[in-house]
Amino acid sequence: MKIYTRTGDEGMTGLFGGPRVSKSSPRIESYGTVDELNAVIGVCRGLLSESSFKSIDEALRELQNNLFVAGADLATPLESRVDIIRINAEKTSELEKQIDLLEADLPELRQFILPSGVGAAAHLHVARTVCRRAERKVVELSALESINPECVTFLNRASDFLFVAARWVNMRSDCADEPWNAEE
């Protein structure tokens, strides 16, 4: 199978089990941003080469797999007859468990922090912001079309996970959170 099909050369693409739509449609923007998030997480994983980060790497890998599910969910209209796996509350619950595990190791957060730190943590903060954008795109889509509402919840929790993961990676790297100073 060739990577190029030429079917999108006119700015249109096909949905799973649905019509062809403009590549600038809110649905394409939604799952395209989820795909971008997945790629940024891949960069983060590439920066976590030490064995002391194996558990967070595994959690990020699981998140990447679930983001593929979310992307396929968003690419498949609810009324489609195509049988796909959709994001469900169990996946969101798994993220919450990961957040709780990581937070148990972290000092309590009492103020805003700057999105910074070691390379992997700084990139996790970038992933968090891309995740928030994906969430906004999916919320925008949900106002226009029927979608699986769990996609919004899952992305919201994913951004929380990425924030806590960034803090955890910094802590494990002996890099303290940098507090935001409103007076500077």
N, C-alpha and C positions, 0 to 999 in steps of 0.2 A: 504494500500500500504506500503510495506516495504521500509526502507531507503536504503537498499543495494539491488543491482540487479545482481551483479557479472559480468555485461557486460563490465565493465572497468578494470577487473583484468589483462588483457593483455596489458594495457597501451594505449588503444584506447577508444574513446568516439564518440558519434554521434552528428552531428550538426542538428539543427531544419530543417527538410525538406532537408537534405543534406547527404553526405556520412559519414562514420566513419573515423576519423582522429586520428593521434597520439596526446596524451595529451600534448606533447611538441611542437605542431605546433604553428606558430605565431598567428593563430586565437584563439586558446585556451589560449595562454599567454595573449592576448589582453583582452578577456572578463574575464579571471581569475584575472587579475590585477584590472579591474573595480570592480569585486566582493570584492577583498581585500580592495579597497578604500571605498566601501560601509560599510564594517565591521568597518573600522577605524572611519568613520563618526558616526557609532553607538556608539563607545566608547566616542567620543566627546559629543554626545547628552546625554549620561549617566552622564557626568561631568557637564552638564548645568542644575542643578536641581532647581535653584532659579527662582521664577516667573519673575524676571527682565530680564531673558533670553528667555522668551516665544517666542518672534518674531524670534529670531535666531534659536531656536529649530524647529519652524515651517518651516523656510526656509531650514534647514538641512534635515528635513523629506521629503520635496518636492524634494530636490536634491537626496536623497536616492531612492525615487520612480522613478525618471528619470534615475538614474544609472541602475536600473533594466531594464528599457526600452532600454538603451544603450547596456547593456549586452546581452539582447535578440536580439537586432539588429545585434550585432557583431557575435552572435552564429548562425545567420540565413543568409546563402549565399543570395546575391541579386537575384540570379536566382531561388531561392527556390519558390515553389508554396504555401508555408505556409503563411497564412495571419497573419501578426503581426503588432503591432504598432512600428514605427521606430522613432528615434530621429529626430526632425525637428527644423527649425530655430526659431519657436515660443518658444521652450524650452530654446534655447540660449538667446533669447531676454528677457525672464523672469529672467534669471540669471543676465543679464546686469542691469535690473531694480533693482534687489536686491543689486547689487554692488553699484549702484548710491545712493540708500537709505542709506546704511551703510557708504559710503564715505562722505556723507553730514554731518555726526556727527564727523568725524575724522579730526585731524589736518593734514595739508598737509605733505606729506612724501618728505623729501629733501635729504635723504641718505639711504643707505642700513641699514636694521635692523637685529638683530640676531633673529632667530626663537626661541622665548622663551616667558616667561610670566607665567600667572597662568596655572594650569593644563589643563583646557579645551582649552585655546589658544595655548599652546604648542602642544597639540594633533591635533589641527586644522592645525598647520604648518606641522605636520607629514602627515596628510591627503593631504595637498597640494603637498607634495613631492611624495606621492604615486600616486596622480592624474597626476602629470607631467610624471611619469614613465608609467602610463597607456596611456597617450597621445603618448609618444614615441613608445610604443608597437603598438598602432593603426596606427601610421604613417608608421611604419615598415611593418605592415600587408598590408596597402594600396598600398605599392610598389610591393607587390606580388599578391594581389587579389583585385577584385572590392569590395568595401564596400561603405556604405553610407558616403559620405564625411562630413556630418554634425556631425558625431561622433567625428571627430578631433576638429572641431570648438567648440562643446559643452564641451569637456574635457578641452580645452584651457581656456574657460571662467569659467568652474568650478574651475580650479586651482586659477584663479584670485579672484573668490568669496571666496574661502577658505582662501586666504591670507588676504583679507579685513575683513573677519569674525574673524580671529584670532586677528587682530588689534582692532576690535570693542569690542570683548570680553575682551581683556586686558584693553581697555579704560573704559568700564563699570565696571571693577573690580578695578579701580584706580591703574592700573599697566601700567606705561609708556613704550612705545616701547624702546628697548635697542639698541642704535646705534652701528653699526659695526665700530670698530676703527682699521684701517689698520695698524696702527703703533704699536699695542700691540703684 
